[in-house]
Amino acid sequence: MIAGPLMLDLEGTALTAEDRELLRHPMVGGVIYFARNFTSREQIAALSQEITAIRPQLLIAVDQEGGRVQRFRDGFTRLPPMQALGERVAANAVGGARLLRDCGWLMAAEILAVGVDFSFAPVLDLDRDRCAVIADRAFGDDPALVSVAACHFIDGMHEAGMAATGKHFPGHGGVAGDSHLVTPFDHRDLDQLVARDMVPFRELSATLDAVMPAHIVFPAIDEHCVGFSRRWLQEILRSALGFNGVIFSDDLSMKGADHAGGYDRKTELALAAGCDMVLVCNDRPGAIEVIECLERSRAAPSPRLAKMKARRRWTWHELENGGRRQDIRERLQELEG
């Protein structure tokens, strides 16, 4: 069985009766965890196991980027913001590359060990301090540096057995507005974006397993937000950049997506544009509305989604007794010091 085209969230640290009912629905294909779903490694592993027992094909995801965006903390390695790691690469290409690969491996191995399939990472936006919602989540504001740094991080993720998702195509760093709260408009033309923000996506198009587009409107290119635009997803991302992996919408409950209309319209546009899976978070009635929309349209599941399942599972015994995890943690402590 192939996972359905909707990823939704959960209310708390254990499944409710409604959660179980929704997870059995054929239009649901995944779950995304937030900090409210986590209390300990043992609890989140048990929750993942219960979800998988309901439907083995369900994808389980989390945002475990490091820095500000790290949902699992207690018992997990506190990763620095990616900007700090990007600066390490700029200062020491060889040592920085090793550290980035190791951090990608460690992030992936730790969450694979609790039954999660993948983290929505890495961030490929170009930024330093222009966009508050991105800022130090980005490796930096130089396209070549970000491409190299992200490549090393992805290599580590792949080594651990995790698929990598680049976000937020074609780049969120050129706008100050937070797409969680507003619909940002970026008035640059395609040539400007190709020469700068899109460089990491182009360079890594054959390496990335998935891409998440931004809820940003580029009026010089298309009237729709990127994630609702065939121009962006089919003509540019797939045809021009040659990307053949999974496309996840960003959260349809974000205000940046409301430029397209209500949930029915957003879902229709996202799937028609080429998204393989849509996300609806922090709005259970909205998620149910999307399920009803998918039922009416008889949306077909995407076979691409199967590539996002974990490629191996680690155990905490392996990680805590293998030496590599402890070595990386000690190096990260030196970096903080």
Number of C-alpha atoms within 10 A of each C-alpha: 11 17 24 26 26 25 26 25 22 21 17 15 18 16 16 12 8 10 17 15 11 17 21 14 13 19 24 24 26 24 23 21 25 21 15 12 20 20 15 16 19 11 15 21 18 16 20 19 15 16 23 17 11 13 18 14 18 26 26 25 23 22 18 24 23 22 15 16 15 21 18 25 16 11 11 15 19 18 23 21 19 27 21 19 26 26 16 20 23 18 11 12 15 11 12 19 22 16 22 25 21 25 27 28 25 26 27 31 28 23 25 26 19 22 24 28 24 28 24 20 28 28 23 32 32 32 26 18 16 16 18 15 17 21 22 23 26 26 30 27 22 17 22 13 18 28 21 21 30 27 22 23 27 30 20 25 26 21 19 23 21 30 25 25 25 26 22 26 24 31 23 30 25 18 19 17 20 19 22 17 12 16 20 24 19 18 13 13 12 15 9 10 14 14 10 17 24 23 23 28 27 18 16 19 20 13 19 22 23 24 30 25 25 24 32 28 23 20 14 12 16 14 14 20 25 27 31 30 23 21 19 24 26 18 14 15 23 18 13 12 19 14 23 16 20 23 28 26 29 27 21 26 19 19 16 24 30 19 17 20 11 15 21 16 14 22 28 17 20 26 23 15 20 21 27 23 26 27 21 26 21 15 16 15 10 18 24 15 17 27 24 14 18 22 13 9 10 10 15 15 19 16 13 17 25 15 14 20 19 19 15 13 18 17 14 14 9 13 16 11 10 11 10 15 20 15 11 18 17 11 12 18 12 9 12 8 6
